[in-house]
Amino acid sequence: MAVPHTEDVSVSGHPRRPLVSDECGPKDGVRVSGQVYLDTLPAWERILGDLLDREGDILMDMSGITFVDVAGASSLARTAQCLPDGRRIVVRKPPASLTRVLELFWPELVAIEVVE
């Protein structure tokens, strides 16, 4: 019998938090909070997949995200690469872990704009 993972182990010095998203203001915006790591990656990828159906640029308010692992950053980059030319994902206040990984592995990916 499978048991859900509920152990309170920290990721990057923060207690584990579930991933939560909700609409924020305009129809093209989403607010995400929690952490993106192995356990929350399926939810993260569902959130990103839903973004592909939207028109125009997409605003992701990530001020409530405390950690994104490399797999989560890769999913974000792949999603941005699937957008039609001229569209982008505008990431507001991402955690430092995401900013560092994007700069390291996708420095010229113009479909993601990080704003503070």
C-alpha positions as CSV (number, residue, x, y, z in Angstrom):
1,M,0.0,0.0,0.0
2,A,1.4,3.4,-1.0
3,V,1.7,6.0,1.7
4,P,1.9,9.7,0.8
5,H,5.2,11.4,1.7
6,T,4.6,13.6,4.7
7,E,7.9,13.6,6.4
8,D,8.9,17.2,7.4
9,V,12.4,17.3,5.9
10,S,13.9,20.5,4.7
11,V,14.8,21.4,1.2
12,S,17.5,24.1,0.9
13,G,17.0,24.9,4.6
14,H,13.3,25.5,4.4
15,P,10.6,23.1,5.7
16,R,8.9,21.3,2.9
17,R,5.8,23.0,1.7
18,P,3.1,21.8,-0.8
19,L,2.9,23.6,-4.2
20,V,-0.1,25.8,-4.5
21,S,-1.3,28.0,-7.4
22,D,-4.1,30.4,-8.0
23,E,-5.1,33.1,-10.5
24,C,-3.7,36.6,-9.8
25,G,-5.5,39.5,-11.3
26,P,-5.5,39.4,-15.1
27,K,-6.5,36.3,-17.0
28,D,-2.8,35.8,-18.0
29,G,-1.4,35.7,-14.4
30,V,-0.8,32.9,-11.9
31,R,0.6,33.0,-8.4
32,V,2.5,30.0,-7.2
33,S,3.7,29.2,-3.7
34,G,5.5,26.4,-2.0
35,Q,8.5,24.4,-3.2
36,V,9.3,22.7,-6.5
37,Y,11.2,19.4,-6.0
38,L,10.6,15.7,-6.7
39,D,7.4,15.3,-4.8
40,T,5.8,18.5,-6.2
41,L,7.1,18.2,-9.8
42,P,3.9,16.6,-11.2
43,A,1.8,19.5,-9.9
44,W,4.4,22.0,-11.2
45,E,4.3,20.5,-14.6
46,R,0.5,20.6,-14.6
47,I,0.6,24.3,-13.8
48,L,3.1,24.9,-16.6
49,G,1.1,22.9,-19.0
50,D,-2.0,24.9,-18.3
51,L,0.0,28.1,-19.2
52,L,0.5,26.9,-22.7
53,D,-3.3,27.4,-23.4
54,R,-3.2,31.1,-22.6
55,E,-2.8,34.0,-25.0
56,G,0.0,36.6,-24.9
57,D,2.7,36.8,-22.3
58,I,2.2,34.9,-19.0
59,L,2.9,36.4,-15.6
60,M,4.0,34.0,-12.9
61,D,4.2,35.5,-9.5
62,M,6.7,33.3,-7.7
63,S,7.2,35.5,-4.6
64,G,5.8,32.6,-2.5
65,I,8.2,30.0,-3.9
66,T,11.1,29.2,-1.6
67,F,12.9,26.6,-3.7
68,V,13.0,25.2,-7.3
69,D,15.2,22.3,-8.0
70,V,17.0,21.7,-11.4
71,A,14.1,19.5,-12.7
72,G,11.6,22.2,-11.9
73,A,13.8,24.8,-13.7
74,S,14.1,22.4,-16.7
75,S,10.3,22.0,-16.9
76,L,10.0,25.8,-16.9
77,A,12.6,26.2,-19.6
78,R,10.9,23.4,-21.7
79,T,7.5,25.1,-21.3
80,A,9.0,28.5,-22.4
81,Q,10.6,26.8,-25.4
82,C,7.1,25.5,-26.5
83,L,5.6,29.0,-26.6
84,P,5.1,30.5,-30.1
85,D,7.7,33.1,-31.2
86,G,7.2,36.4,-29.4
87,R,5.5,35.0,-26.3
88,R,7.2,34.7,-23.0
89,I,6.8,33.7,-19.4
90,V,7.5,36.7,-17.1
91,V,8.6,35.3,-13.7
92,R,8.2,37.8,-10.8
93,K,10.4,37.4,-7.7
94,P,11.6,33.8,-8.2
95,P,13.8,32.2,-5.6
96,A,17.6,32.6,-6.0
97,S,17.9,28.9,-6.8
98,L,15.8,29.3,-10.0
99,T,17.5,32.4,-11.1
100,R,20.9,30.8,-10.8
101,V,19.9,27.7,-12.7
102,L,18.3,29.7,-15.5
103,E,21.4,31.8,-15.8
104,L,23.7,28.8,-15.8
105,F,21.9,26.5,-18.2
106,W,19.6,28.8,-20.3
107,P,21.4,32.2,-20.4
108,E,20.0,33.1,-23.8
109,L,16.4,31.8,-23.4
110,V,14.4,35.0,-24.3
111,A,11.1,33.3,-23.7
112,I,11.7,33.7,-19.9
113,E,12.0,37.1,-18.4
114,V,12.9,37.4,-14.7
115,V,11.7,40.5,-12.9
116,E,12.2,41.5,-9.3
